[in-house]
Amino acid sequence: MCRQRAGKNDVNFMNIRGFQPKLFSTLKNGYNKQTLVQDLLAGVIVGIVALPLAIAFGIASGATPEAGILTAIVAGFIISFFGGSKVQIGGPTGAFIVIVYGIIQQYGMSGLCIATFMAGAFLILMGVLHLGTIIKYIPYPIVVGFTSGIALTIFATQIKDLFGLQIESVPAGFIDKWAVYFQNFDTVSWWSLLIGVGSILIIVFTPKISRKIPGSLVAIIVMTIVCLILRNLGVEGIETIGDRFSISTELPQAEVPKINWESITRLAQPAMVIAMLGAIESLLSAAVADGVIGDRHDSNQELVAQGIANMVSPLIGGIPATGAIARTMTNINNGGRTPVAGIAHAIVLALIYLFLMPLVKFIPMACLAGILVVVSYNMSEWRSFKAILKNPKSDIIVLLVTFFLTVIFDLTVAIEVGVLIACLLCMKRMAETTNVSVLSDEIDPNADSDIQGNLEHLTIPEGVKVYEINGPYFFGIGNKFEEMMGDMGGRAKVRIIRMRKVPFIDSTGVHNLQNMCKMCSQMGVKVVLSGVNPKVMKVIEDAGMDDVVGKENICSHINLALKRAEEILSAQRV
């Protein structure tokens, strides 16, 4: 018996409580030589595409070129090996540039190391707790708002290198940054600007010639050659990576960050932002990939893989990593169909790092700035931004607040405030959908589903009022209902509360209902509940509400409720 179960899942060391990497199931199900060749070719192409991006993201984040490439190698390998998507390509992405740069400026590289490590732990915890599906419900205007805000911020960070401005230190603030740019525009290096603009044009027009060749790689090769020629001709003022960084090909030594309670409390917030952004971006990327290849990713397994990658990356001097939509789509478009392609892409980057890294120092900084300008444009989602501006006002408010907070302050504030506003607006909408109606004469059986028997009509006896709640009974509607029930006097001796259309009730709703029953009792008015569904009934019973109302006064449908009301009226007459 035990052997049969083991045979059913040969690779079961990661299949703990439902967690199993896609790599293992893919290799077991008809993996062949043809698929291997396609994956390897796709991996080579994606590796070449990832190289300039990894370098650019590493530098723009305030780290080093090596940090970007090492992150792409290590995190890319881990995400493909342990991930829940067949085609997801992981590594450093543009979305993290602003966050990482801010953390380095405030806490240094050691702070970034600890925050990334903690973010990895948060991601694993999210996956273990099966929160992958919940993260998908973050409102779309928030995603577009902070993505567009990040894109604009990335663009702003590249102005110095794109124009070759002679500025010793660029302020972190968005507005302060532009003020410094305008003050120093007389230091423009026209050769740097020519290389930057040329890089942008090459990236834009390369796909029109061939979609197989990455435009960013062509731009780097062409502009590096141009830079070398210009330097040999005596042209100065074109800064290269080698002028700013000392390039090393040595393998990094693993170093565990020194984490204590003080660092945990100090870096918990940026770590959670890294985790949330990584989770959102990776799951969005995996969902987009699913639509293209007709597959379905395991969101919780993907979060676990992202977590492992972000716990390992800082150990070798790397930066945060997540699923990269552009590289994932490049993988798919070039034939990659299994995680083997992602592993191959990491191996290609490792070979480049070991044997070709000394050539990186000749790449012009203006060329990398041009690459990131294109990245920021592609990230901006300006079409989606424009489309949301035609949506209801609540969506527009969430979009603009998230966007401006991201640009002016930082992503931490933007996500927190954006989610808070979205939740408040959601509760407002739910409260607006819930209404309370009062019936005092008769009930139309054609409009009611809980009336039993073939009756032409149901007459409400004199002294009985029927209140129907239509919608969720939560704190947003509690006060509204209490105001309607405020007039407890009058002719009503029995009040029937129809709850057949109440899908759920929260603690505030229960508390409100208890207060109303006690007020009615003090005034000699009986309360009868009608049509309570099982879920709501359980909440009422757990809160002891059935004892307050009286179990005999909780009826399954309106017929019994009216009958019970007549019994109460008869007893009062005696």
N, C-alpha and C positions, 0 to 999 in steps of 0.2 A: 504493500500500500504506500509506504513512504517512498520507495523507489519510483513508483509511477508518478508521484507528485514531483519528485526531483527531476525526472525526465521531462516533465511537461514544461519546465523552465530551467534549462541547462545553466544559463548565466543568471544566477539569482543573488549575487552578493550585493547588488544595488536595488534589488526588487523588494525593498522593505516597505511594508504598508502601502503598496501601490506605486512606489517610486522605481522607475526603470528607465534608463537612458534610451533614447531612440536608436542610438548606434547599435546596441545589442539586438534589439528586435529586428532592425533593418538587415543586419548581417545574417540573421537566421532565416529570413524570408526571401529566398530566391536571389541572393546577391551573386552576380556572375562577373566574368571577365570584362564584358562590354560595359557594364555599369561602373566597374573599377576604372577603366580607361577614361570614361566620361568624367568621373569624379576627379581624377588626377589632373586632367586638362583644365577643368574648371578651377581646381585649387591653385594651379600655377597662375592662371589669369587673375584670380582674385588676390593672390599674394602680391602680384605686380601692382594691381590697382591699390592695394592697401598700403604699400610702401610710402608713397608721398603723403598720403593722408595721415599715416601714423606719425611721420616726422613732423608734419605741420601741426597736428593736434598736440603733440608733446611740447613743442616750442611755444605755441600759442597759450597753452595752459600754464606757462611759467616754469615748466620742468625742462627736460633736455630731449634732444632727438632720440637718444638711446632709450629714455623712459617710454616714449611713444611706441618705438619698435618692439621693445621687450614686452610691453603690455599686449600688443597685437599678437605676439608669438605665444606667450604663456596663457593669457586669457582666451585668445582665439582657440587654442588647442583644448583647454578645459571645457569651454562652452560647447564645442562640437562633440567632445567625448562624453560629457555627462548631460548634455542638454535634452530638452523635450521637443525640439524641432529637428526635422530631417535636414533642413537647408540653412539654418541660421548661421550667420557669420558674426563672431563677436570680436570686440576690440575697443580701442578708444574712439569716441565719437565727438562731433562738434558740440552736442548738447552739454557736455561736461566741461567745456573750456571755461565758461564763466565761473562755474562753481569751483573748479579746481584752482583757477587763478586766484579767486578770492580767498580760499582756504590757505593757499601757500603764502599769500601776502599777510594774512592775519596770524597764522599758526606755524608757518614754515613747512618744510618738507616732512619733518617728523610728525607734525600735526596732520598733514594729508595722509601719511602712512597709517596712522591710528584711525582716522576717520574712515578711510577706505576699508580697512580691516573690519571695523565695526559695522560698516554698511553691508559687507559680505555676510556677517553674522545675522544681521536683520533680514537680508534676502533669504537666507536658508530658513530662518524662522518663519517667514511668510509662506515659503513653499511647504514646510512641514505642517503648518496650520491650515493648509489648503486655501490660502487667500488669493491665489492667482486669478480666480474668476471675479473676485470682488474688485480687484484693481482695474479690471476692464470697464467698470462702471463709472470711472472718473469722468465728469462731464466733458464733452468734446470742446466747448468754448474754452475751458481751462487749458486743455492740451494745446489747442491752436494759439491761445494767448501767450503761454510761456514759451512755446516753440518759436513763435514770431519774435517775441522779445529777446530770446537768446540769439536769434539770427541777427537782429539789429545790433546787439551788443558785440557779437563776434566781428561784424563789419567794422564797428567803431574801433575795435582793438587792432585792426590791420592797417589803419590809415597811416600810421607812422612808418611802417616798413614799405607800404605800397608807394608812398611819395618820397621815401628816403629822408624824412625829416630829422634834423639834428636835435633830438630831445634826449636829455640824460635820463629823466624819469617821467613816465606817463602816469597821471593820477588814476585811481581805481574808479572813481565816480564817472558816470556817463556824461553828465553836463560839464564837469570839471575837465574831462578828457578833451571834449570838443573845444573848450575855451583855450586850452594849451595848444591844440592843433592850430587854431586860427592865429594865435600869437606868434607861432613859429613857421607859418607858411612861406616866409621868405627864405627858408633854408631848404626848399624843395630840391631834390636831386632828380633832374630830368631823365638821366639815364636809368635810375631805379624805377621811375614812373613808366618809362618805355618798356622795361622788362616786365613790370607788373601787368600793364595793360596788354602787352603781347602774350603773356601767359594766359590771361582771361580769354583772349580771342582764340588762342590755340585750343583751349578746353572746350569752348563753345562750338568751334567749327570742326574739330576732329571727328565727332560722331557723324557728321554729314559725309565724311570720306569713308570711315570704317568704324563700326560700333564694337569691333573686337579689340581695338587698341584703346587703352585708357588715355583720355586727353590730358589728365594731370601728369602722367608719366612722360608723354610727348613734350609737354611744356617744360618739365624739369630738365630733360635731356637737351632740348633745343636751347633753352635759356641759359643753362650752365655752360654750354659751348660758346654761346654769344658772350657771356660774361668773361670767360677765359680769353677770348679774342680781344675784347675791349680792354681788358687789363694789360694784355701784351702790347696794345697800341698806346698805353699810357693813360687810359681813362681811369679816373679815381672816383670814389664816392659810391661805389656799388658794394654794399655789405653782403658778405656770404655767411653761411652757417659757421664756417671755420673761423671767421673773424670774431664771432660772438661766443662760440663753444669750442672746447677741446674734445674732439671726437675720440672715443675709445672703443675698441673691439673686444675688450676683456669681458669674460663672462662674470656676471654679478654674483656676489656672495650673499646667500640668504641671510637675512637679519630680521629676527622677530621684534616687532615694535614693543617698547616698554609701556605697557598699559597699566594705569592705576586708577583709583576711583576719581581722582581729580581730573584726569584726562578724559575719562568716560563722561563725566557730567559736563565738561567744557566742550566736548566735541560731539555730544549726542545729537544735537540739532543738525549740524552739517552732515553727519553720518546718515541720519534719517532722510535728509533731502537727497543725498547720493543714492540711497537705496530706493526711494520712491521714484526718482527719475529713471534709474536703471531698470526698475521693474516695469514702469509704464512704457519706456522706449523699446525694451526687448520684447514685451508681449504684443505691442503694436506691430513691430517688425515681423514677429512670428505669425500674427494674424494675417498680415498682408501676404506673406509667403504662402500661407495655407490656401488663400484664394487663387493663387497662381498655379500651384502644383496639385490642387485638389486633395489636400491632406488635412489632418487636424493635429495640432501640436498639443502637448501636455504642459499646460501653463505652470503647474506646481513644480514639475520636474525642471522646467526651464528656470524658474526662480532659484531652485537649489543649485543648478549649474552656475547661474550668474553669481550666486553667493560664494560658491567655492572659488570661482575665478577672482572675485574681488578680495577674498581673504589671502589668496596666494600672490596676486599681482604686487601688492606693496612689499612683500617679503624680498622681491628682487629689484626693488626701486621703481616699480611701475605705478601707473595712475589708474583711476577707476575705468571700468570697461562695461559694455553692455552690447546688446544686439544692434548691429548696424544695418539699417534698411537698404542703403545704396549698395553696400558690399553683398548683402544677402540677395538682392535682385540681380547683381552681376553674376553671382554664383548660379542662380537659376537660369538666367539667360544663356549661360555658357555650358549648360548641360549637367550641372551639379544636382544630384537627387538624394544623396545620403550624407550623413555627417563625415564621411571619409573625405569629402571635398574640403570641409572646413579644417580638418586635421592636415591635409595636404597644403593648404594655404599657410598654415602656421609653420610647417616645415620649410616651405619656400622662403618665408621671411627670415627664418633662422639661418638658412644658408646665405642669404644676402647679408645678414648682420655679421656673420663670421668672416666672409670673404670680400665683400664689396663696401663695407662701412667707411673705409678711408676716403672714398670718392664723394661721400655725402657732404664733406666740408666745402666743396666747391659750389654747392647749390646756392643761388642768390636768395636772400631773404625776401626780396620783392616778388620773386617767383612764388614762394610759399604764401605770401600775402595774397597774390592773385588767386591761388588755389582756394584759399579760405574765403575770399570774396564770393567765389562761385558757390562754395559750400553754404555760405550764409544765405545766398539768394535761393538756393534749392530748399533750405530749411524754412524759409520765411513763410511758406504756405499762404502767400498773399491772395491767391484765388479763394481759398477757404475762408480767410479773414474777411474778404470782401463779401462772400456769400452769407456769413453769419451776421453781418451788419444789416441784412434784410430780414433777419429772424425776429422773434418777439423781444421786447425791451429787456427782459430778464437775461436772455442769452447775450445781448449786446453789453449789458453792464458787467457781467462776469468776464467776457472777453477783454473789454477795455481795461478793467481794473487789473486783471492778471497781466496784461501786456505792459501797462505803464509801471506797475510795481516791479516787474522783472527788469525793465530798462532802467528805471530811476533808482530803485533800491537793490534788491537781489532776488534770486529765485526762491530762497527760503521763505521770505515774506510773501512773495507772489502766490506760491502754492498754498500756504496756510490760509491767507485771506481769501484767495479764489475758492478754495474748497468750502470755507465757512460761508461765504456769500451764496455759493451754489446750493448748499444745504438749507440755508434760510429761505431762499427763493423756492426751493423744492417743497419745503414745509408749507410755505404760503400757498403754493398751487394746490397741495393736498387739502389744505384747510378750505380753499375755495371750492373744491369739488365736493366736499361734504356739506350736506344741507339737512335741515330739520323741518318737517312739515307737520301740521296739526290737523287731525280729522275729528269731527265732532258729530256728524250726522250718520253717514253710511259709507261702506267700503265697496268699491266696484270689484267684483270677483274676476272680471276679465283682465284687470290690470295687476292682479296679485297672484303670485305663484304659490303662496303657502296656505291658500284657502282650500279646505277639503270639502268634497261633496259638490253636487250640482245645484248651487244656490243662485238665485237671480240677484240677490244683494244681501249684504250683511248690515243690519241696523245696529248702530252704536247706542246702547241704552242711555237714558238721561242720567246725568251725573258721572258719565265716563268720558274721558278724553283720550284720544289715541295720538301719540307722538311717534313719528317714524324718522329714524336716523338713517340717512343714505350716504354711506361712505365710512372711512376709517374713523374710529373714535379715539383720538389721541389729544395730546396737550394743545394742539393748534385749534381744535374744535370745542374743547371742554368748556371754556368760558362762554363761547357762543351759545351752547346748549343751556348752560346754567342761566344765562340772561333770559332766554326764552321761557325757561321754567320758573323764572323768578316770581311770577304772580301765582302763588300757591293757593290763594283764596278762590272765591268764585263758587260755581256750582259743582265743580269736579270733586267726586268722592273717591274715584279710582282713576289712576293714570296708567295707561298701558304704553310701555316703551317697546316699539317694534324694532328689532335689531337684526332682522333677516338679511339686510344689506350692509351690515357692518363686518368687514373682512378681518379686522383685528382691533384690539383695544390695548392701550398702554397703561402704565401705573397712574398717570395723571387722569386718564379717562375713568379708571376704576375709582380713584379718589373722588372725582367729581360726581360719579354716580352714587357713591356712598353718602356724600353730603346731601345730595338731592333726596335720597331715600329717608335720611334722618330728618330733614326739614319737613318732608311730607308726613312722616310719622307724628311729628310734634303738632301738626295741623289736622291730624285725623284723616289723612289721605293715604290710601293704600297704593302701592306701586306693583305692577305686574309686568314682567319681562316676557316678550314674545319672539319666537323665531331665532333664538340665540344659537349660532353655529358652534360645532364642537371645540374649535380652537379658542374662540372667545369665552365659551363656557368654562374651559379649563383655567383660563386666567381668572375668571370670576370666582371659581371654586377655590383656587390657590390663595386668593386674597380674602376669603371668608365672606364674600359678598352674598353667597347663597343663604347664609344664616341671617344676614341683615335684611334681605328681601323676603326670605322665607322660601324654602324649596318648593312648596306648593304653589308659589306665585311665579315660578319660572316655567313657562309653557312652550311647547315645541312649535305651535302655529297659532294663528290669530283666532281660529274657532274656539280652541281651548281657553285662550286668553279672555275672550269675550264671555265665555261660559263662567270662568273663574270670577270675572268682574261682577256678573249677575249674582253669583253666590255671595260675594262680599257685600253687595248692596242689600241683599235679602237679610243677611246677618245683622247689618246695621239698622234695619227697620224694626227688627224684633226687640 
